[in-house]
Amino acid sequence: MPNSLELLLMPGMDGTGEMFAPLVDAIKTTAPATKIHILRYPRDQPLDYAQLLEYALTKLPDAPCAVIAESFSGPIAIKLAARFPSQIERVVLSTSFVRNPLPWLALIAPMLDFLPLAQAPDWLLEQQLFNGHATPELKLALARATASVSPAAMRVRLKAIFSVDAGKCLSQLSQPLLYLQADADRLVPDRCAQEIKTALAHVSIRRLAGPHCLLQIAPARAWQEIQSWL
């Protein structure tokens, strides 16, 4: 990996960045001098994709960087990279998407204002994200992260996924792109990786064993792939 290339980590839908601890540990083990920036979205503001993009613009490192975007943040990373090709030199997407990964979920959009998202059982969320592989530490970290974000913010982010479309920006990317695909992902189906591959010739896809939260369950393996590719 180029010594001068900094890393910007962009979080999943919780937006806190707290779930990156396992990945940061893996990075520091093999590349201790790497400068790591973690993007953290406002926890109490109901911002949609367009607003979160503008927020992310203010948090870009001054130096050239590689972006590692997890799940929800993929469309934002793609749009940032399309706008700043000289500043963002590499793009890594982990279990992410360009458009709504589960179109049928859009059917519940009208009900989201009434669903008690804050009361969703922890076991259901853990099953979808970790697929039975979560450690007690990861379960606790997830509970802390989700509890710290306002229900209004989570609701707006969930709604935003239903209509997001970063396809045009994806086709404009000149940077190399690495896509990490989890073989046991319950939230992002295979077609999301294939959609990216079809739209962008210079993409590398690595399929790894693990659930949706690949960077938390298999951080060392994921970082090995990222570091080798960089």
Buried (B, 14 or more C-beta within 10 A) or exposed (E): BEEEBBBBBBBBBBBBBBBBBBBBEBBEEEBEEBEBBBBBBBBEBBBBBEBBBEBBEEBBBEEBBBBBBBBBBBBBBBBBBBBBEEBBBBBBBBBBBBBBBBEEBEEEEEEBEEEEEEEEEEEEBBBBBBBEBBEEEBBEBBEEBBEEBBBBBBBBBBBBBBEBEBBEBBEBBEBBBBBBBBEBBBBBBEEBBEBBBEBBEEBEBBEBEBBBBBBBBBBEBBBBBBBEBB
